[in-house]
């Protein structure tokens, strides 16, 4: 890992040149916050840097809401996703474990992963429900991403993380090794400020492992209380960077369509004969937390929740999972 620098003006020109070879997505601010947009030359100056966080989770670029899985995976134009918060970068950990398993490799997911360069964005500041640090995830990337980008004082600082990121730098003219220790020190200071904000904002919130123990021991009363506001819309699961449940739907002509599913939908666990272990709302509600904090930690090495806070922000019923966990402490 090492740092490079380039002026913002030269960076914008370089990104425009990269559009000739890559499809590029990057976050752009709007009246509701920010989200990824497909870049055109005119959009490059609008890219948002170092602000948390795009509304769309990174998983949507690798696991579409719906896709036909009986067609041959296509090798599309290589793509760059720029401005990814580390909570989403770390969310790829469990997706990779599931979909790149050596015995059950998903060709569609694998093809997209191989075809994508990930450029992270260090978060300088937090949103109301950000709590990545509570789960020991830093608000900046040193792994899994190919590169990280920082916009500071008219300069773009690139932290090169992977071999794929290093190859990309060869296509960016005018980048120079960053040797000014004061700039790196200033970046570290910004990192520390963001971490302090996260600690202050989430005082008393249990860590990932402790949350699993609390969830496992919780009685029905807490699930009935919080689920009373749930409308089973599935927003919390569909916007989560690590939830990946899907249906496989048979279509005429022996086609199969993989479609995103959600454990909060009525009928999620209904089987032939009408039996449904999650028929009652509070059981479906509890199922999601058991999956994230109890069952998946027993099966996978990566975290099933990265503290992005999107599920809280998206909830129609205004359910705050962190308030639930604090009540269990």
C-alpha positions as CSV (number, residue, x, y, z in Angstrom):
1,X,0.0,0.0,0.0
2,X,1.3,3.5,-0.9
3,X,0.0,7.0,-1.7
4,X,0.0,8.9,-5.0
5,X,-1.1,12.4,-5.7
6,X,-2.5,14.4,-8.7
7,X,-4.2,17.7,-9.0
8,X,-8.0,17.7,-9.1
9,X,-8.0,19.2,-12.6
10,X,-5.7,16.5,-13.9
11,X,-7.7,13.9,-12.1
12,X,-10.9,15.0,-13.8
13,X,-9.3,14.8,-17.2
14,X,-7.9,11.4,-16.4
15,X,-11.4,10.1,-15.3
16,X,-12.8,11.5,-18.6
17,X,-10.1,9.5,-20.5
18,X,-10.9,6.4,-18.5
19,X,-14.5,6.6,-19.7
20,X,-13.3,5.5,-23.1
21,X,-12.3,2.1,-21.7
22,X,-14.5,1.7,-18.6
23,X,-18.1,2.2,-17.5
24,X,-17.8,4.4,-14.4
25,X,-20.2,4.9,-11.5
26,X,-19.7,7.5,-8.8
27,X,-21.7,9.2,-6.1
28,X,-23.4,12.5,-6.9
29,X,-25.2,14.7,-4.3
30,X,-28.9,15.4,-4.7
31,X,-31.7,16.9,-2.5
32,X,-32.0,13.6,-0.6
33,X,-28.3,12.9,0.0
34,X,-26.1,11.2,-2.5
35,X,-26.2,8.1,-4.8
36,X,-24.3,6.5,-7.6
37,X,-24.8,7.8,-11.1
38,X,-23.5,6.5,-14.4
39,X,-20.8,9.0,-15.3
40,X,-20.7,11.0,-18.5
41,X,-18.0,13.6,-19.2
42,X,-20.3,16.4,-18.0
43,X,-20.9,14.7,-14.7
44,X,-17.3,14.3,-13.5
45,X,-17.1,17.7,-11.8
46,X,-20.2,16.7,-9.7
47,X,-18.6,13.6,-8.1
48,X,-18.9,13.7,-4.3
49,X,-15.8,12.7,-2.4
50,X,-15.3,11.6,1.2
51,X,-18.9,12.1,2.3
52,X,-20.9,9.2,3.7
53,X,-22.7,7.4,2.0
54,X,-24.5,6.5,-1.3
55,X,-28.1,5.4,-0.8
56,X,-27.6,2.3,-2.9
57,X,-25.5,-0.5,-1.4
58,X,-22.6,-1.8,-3.3
59,X,-24.1,-5.3,-3.5
60,X,-26.6,-4.1,-6.2
61,X,-23.7,-3.8,-8.7
62,X,-23.0,-7.5,-8.2
63,X,-26.4,-9.0,-7.3
64,X,-29.1,-7.4,-9.5
65,X,-32.7,-7.4,-8.1
66,X,-33.6,-9.8,-11.0
67,X,-31.6,-11.7,-13.6
68,X,-32.0,-14.6,-15.9
69,X,-29.5,-17.3,-14.8
70,X,-29.9,-19.6,-17.8
71,X,-28.2,-17.3,-20.2
72,X,-24.4,-17.2,-20.7
73,X,-22.7,-14.5,-18.5
74,X,-21.7,-11.6,-20.6
75,X,-18.2,-10.0,-20.5
76,X,-19.3,-6.4,-20.5
77,X,-17.1,-3.3,-20.7
78,X,-14.9,-3.3,-17.6
79,X,-16.2,-0.9,-15.0
80,X,-15.0,1.3,-12.2
81,X,-17.1,2.0,-9.1
82,X,-15.7,5.1,-7.4
83,X,-16.5,6.6,-4.0
84,X,-17.4,3.5,-2.1
85,X,-17.6,3.8,1.8
86,X,-15.7,1.1,3.7
87,X,-18.9,-0.3,5.3
88,X,-19.9,-1.4,1.7
89,X,-16.3,-2.6,0.9
90,X,-16.3,-4.8,3.9
91,X,-19.8,-6.0,3.1
92,X,-18.3,-7.7,0.0
93,X,-16.5,-10.1,2.4
94,X,-19.5,-12.2,3.2
95,X,-20.8,-12.0,-0.4
96,X,-17.5,-13.3,-1.6
97,X,-17.6,-16.2,0.9
98,X,-21.1,-17.1,-0.3
99,X,-20.9,-16.6,-4.1
100,X,-17.2,-17.4,-4.7
101,X,-17.3,-20.6,-2.8
102,X,-15.0,-23.1,-4.6
103,X,-17.7,-25.8,-4.6
104,X,-20.6,-23.4,-5.6
105,X,-19.0,-20.6,-7.5
106,X,-21.7,-18.2,-8.9
107,X,-20.5,-17.4,-12.5
108,X,-22.5,-14.2,-12.7
109,X,-21.2,-12.8,-9.5
110,X,-17.7,-14.0,-10.2
111,X,-17.7,-12.4,-13.7
112,X,-18.8,-9.0,-12.3
113,X,-16.2,-9.1,-9.5
114,X,-13.4,-9.8,-12.0
115,X,-14.7,-7.1,-14.3
116,X,-14.9,-4.3,-11.6
117,X,-12.3,-2.0,-10.1
118,X,-13.3,-0.8,-6.6
119,X,-12.2,2.7,-5.6
120,X,-13.1,3.4,-2.0
121,X,-13.7,6.9,-0.4
122,X,-12.5,7.7,3.1
123,X,-15.4,9.0,5.1
124,X,-14.6,12.4,6.7
125,X,-17.7,12.9,8.8
126,X,-20.6,10.7,9.6
127,X,-24.4,10.5,9.2
128,X,-26.8,10.1,12.0
129,X,-27.0,6.3,11.9
130,X,-23.5,5.3,10.9
131,X,-22.0,2.8,13.4
132,X,-19.3,0.9,11.5
133,X,-16.7,1.4,14.2
134,X,-18.9,-0.3,16.8
135,X,-18.3,-3.5,14.7
136,X,-14.6,-2.7,14.4
137,X,-14.9,-1.5,10.8
138,X,-12.9,1.7,10.1
139,X,-14.5,4.5,8.1
140,X,-11.7,4.2,5.5
141,X,-10.4,1.2,3.5
142,X,-7.0,-0.5,3.7
143,X,-8.2,-3.9,2.3
144,X,-10.6,-5.4,-0.2
145,X,-10.8,-2.2,-2.3
146,X,-8.3,-1.7,-5.1
147,X,-7.7,1.9,-4.3
148,X,-9.0,4.7,-2.1
149,X,-9.5,8.3,-3.1
150,X,-9.2,11.5,-1.0
151,X,-10.0,15.0,-2.2
152,X,-8.0,17.6,-0.2
153,X,-7.1,21.2,-1.0
154,X,-7.3,21.0,-4.8
155,X,-5.5,17.7,-4.8
156,X,-6.6,14.1,-5.2
157,X,-4.7,11.6,-3.0
158,X,-4.8,8.0,-4.1
159,X,-4.1,5.1,-1.7
160,X,-3.1,2.2,-3.8
161,X,-4.2,-1.1,-2.2
162,X,-4.2,-3.9,-4.7
163,X,-2.4,-5.1,-7.8
164,X,-5.6,-4.2,-9.8
165,X,-5.4,-0.7,-8.4
166,X,-1.7,-0.4,-9.2
167,X,-2.5,-1.4,-12.9
168,X,-5.1,1.3,-13.0
169,X,-2.6,4.0,-11.9
170,X,-0.6,3.2,-15.0
171,X,-3.5,4.6,-17.0
172,X,-3.6,7.9,-15.1
173,X,-1.2,10.4,-16.4
174,X,0.6,12.9,-14.1
175,X,0.3,10.9,-10.8
176,X,3.2,11.3,-8.5
177,X,4.4,9.5,-5.4
178,X,3.2,11.3,-2.3
179,X,6.3,12.0,-0.2
180,X,4.9,14.9,1.9
181,X,4.5,13.4,5.3
182,X,2.4,16.4,6.5
183,X,-0.4,15.5,4.0
184,X,-0.4,11.9,5.2
185,X,-0.4,13.1,8.8
186,X,-3.4,15.4,8.0
187,X,-5.3,12.5,6.4
188,X,-4.6,10.4,9.6
189,X,-5.9,13.3,11.6
190,X,-9.2,13.4,9.6
191,X,-9.5,9.6,10.1
192,X,-9.1,10.1,13.9
193,X,-11.8,12.9,13.9
194,X,-14.3,10.6,12.1
195,X,-13.6,7.8,14.5
196,X,-14.1,10.1,17.5
197,X,-17.5,11.2,16.0
198,X,-18.5,7.5,15.6
199,X,-17.5,6.7,19.2
200,X,-19.4,9.7,20.6
201,X,-22.5,9.0,18.5
202,X,-22.7,5.3,19.5
203,X,-21.8,5.3,23.1
204,X,-23.0,2.1,24.8
205,X,-23.8,0.3,21.6
206,X,-22.6,-3.4,22.0
207,X,-20.1,-4.7,19.6
208,X,-20.9,-7.4,16.9
209,X,-20.1,-10.4,19.1
210,X,-21.9,-9.1,22.2
211,X,-24.9,-8.2,20.0
212,X,-25.1,-11.8,18.9
213,X,-25.2,-13.0,22.6
214,X,-27.9,-10.5,23.4
215,X,-30.1,-11.3,20.4
216,X,-29.8,-15.1,21.2
217,X,-31.0,-14.6,24.8
218,X,-33.8,-12.0,24.0
219,X,-37.4,-13.1,24.8
220,X,-40.5,-12.6,22.7
221,X,-41.5,-9.4,24.5
222,X,-38.8,-7.3,22.8
223,X,-39.5,-8.8,19.3
224,X,-43.2,-8.2,19.7
225,X,-42.6,-4.6,20.9
226,X,-40.4,-3.6,18.0
227,X,-42.2,-5.6,15.3
228,X,-45.5,-3.9,16.1
229,X,-44.3,-1.0,13.9
230,X,-43.1,-3.3,11.1
231,X,-45.1,-3.3,7.8
232,X,-43.2,-6.2,6.2
233,X,-42.1,-4.0,3.3
234,X,-38.6,-5.6,3.2
235,X,-36.8,-2.3,2.9
236,X,-34.3,-3.2,5.6
237,X,-33.2,-6.4,3.8
238,X,-33.2,-5.1,0.3
239,X,-31.1,-2.1,1.1
240,X,-28.7,-4.0,3.3
241,X,-25.2,-4.5,1.8
242,X,-25.0,-8.1,3.1
243,X,-28.5,-9.6,2.8
244,X,-28.6,-11.9,-0.3
245,X,-31.7,-14.1,-0.1
246,X,-33.3,-14.8,-3.5
247,X,-36.0,-16.8,-5.2
248,X,-35.3,-19.0,-8.2
249,X,-38.4,-18.7,-10.5
250,X,-39.1,-21.2,-13.3
251,X,-40.1,-19.6,-16.5
252,X,-41.4,-21.1,-19.8
253,X,-38.7,-22.4,-22.1
254,X,-36.7,-23.9,-19.1
255,X,-35.5,-20.4,-18.1
256,X,-34.8,-19.6,-14.5
257,X,-34.9,-16.1,-13.0
258,X,-33.1,-15.3,-9.8
259,X,-35.0,-12.5,-7.9
260,X,-34.1,-10.8,-4.7
261,X,-36.2,-12.0,-1.7
262,X,-36.5,-10.7,1.9
263,X,-37.1,-12.6,5.1
264,X,-39.5,-9.9,6.2
265,X,-42.0,-10.6,3.4
266,X,-45.1,-12.7,4.5
267,X,-44.7,-16.1,3.1
268,X,-40.9,-16.0,3.0
269,X,-40.7,-19.4,4.7
270,X,-44.0,-20.9,3.6
271,X,-43.7,-24.4,2.1
272,X,-46.0,-26.8,0.3
273,X,-49.1,-27.6,2.4
274,X,-49.1,-24.1,3.7
275,X,-46.8,-24.6,6.7
276,X,-44.9,-21.4,7.6
277,X,-42.5,-21.3,10.5
278,X,-42.3,-17.5,10.2
279,X,-46.0,-16.8,9.8
280,X,-46.2,-14.5,12.9
281,X,-44.7,-11.1,12.3
282,X,-42.5,-11.0,15.4
283,X,-40.9,-14.3,14.4
284,X,-40.0,-12.9,10.9
285,X,-38.6,-9.8,12.6
286,X,-36.5,-11.9,15.0
287,X,-35.3,-14.1,12.2
288,X,-33.4,-11.2,10.5
289,X,-31.4,-10.4,13.7
290,X,-30.7,-14.1,14.4
291,X,-29.4,-14.5,10.8
292,X,-27.1,-11.5,11.0
293,X,-25.8,-11.8,14.5
294,X,-26.0,-15.5,15.4
295,X,-26.3,-17.9,12.5
296,X,-24.1,-16.3,9.9
297,X,-21.2,-15.7,12.4
298,X,-21.3,-19.4,13.1
299,X,-20.8,-20.2,9.4
300,X,-18.8,-17.3,7.9
301,X,-15.7,-15.4,8.8
302,X,-17.0,-12.0,7.5
303,X,-19.4,-9.8,9.3
304,X,-23.1,-10.0,8.3
305,X,-23.7,-6.4,9.4
306,X,-21.2,-3.6,8.7
307,X,-22.9,-0.8,10.6
308,X,-23.9,1.3,7.6
309,X,-27.3,2.2,9.2
310,X,-29.2,2.0,5.9
311,X,-31.8,-0.3,7.4
312,X,-32.7,2.3,10.0
313,X,-32.9,5.1,7.4
314,X,-35.0,3.0,5.1
315,X,-37.5,1.7,7.6
316,X,-41.1,3.0,7.0
317,X,-42.0,2.0,10.6
318,X,-39.1,4.1,12.0
319,X,-37.6,1.1,13.7
320,X,-34.1,1.7,15.0
321,X,-32.2,-1.6,15.5
322,X,-29.6,0.1,17.6
323,X,-32.2,1.3,20.1
324,X,-33.4,-2.4,20.3
325,X,-29.9,-3.5,21.0
326,X,-29.3,-0.8,23.7
327,X,-32.5,-2.0,25.4
328,X,-31.1,-5.5,25.5
329,X,-27.9,-4.4,27.2
